[in-house]
Amino acid sequence: METMNVKEEARRLIDKLPENCTWDDLMYGIYIRQGVETGLADVKAGRIRTVEEVRNRFGLST
């Protein structure tokens, strides 16, 4: 994903919200967007683990 202007992206997010949205709705949208971007950056940087690795680390059955 290419780097985008934060203000432009914030405006797009706001424009997609319904007219009767709350501040919590806006903050949730920002939170989700930030989490997705962080996850994509982790994948791009190779900071990933397989489900099997995570299960083994926490002693969970497969």
Order of alpha helices (4+ residues) and beta strands (2+ residues): alpha-alpha-alpha
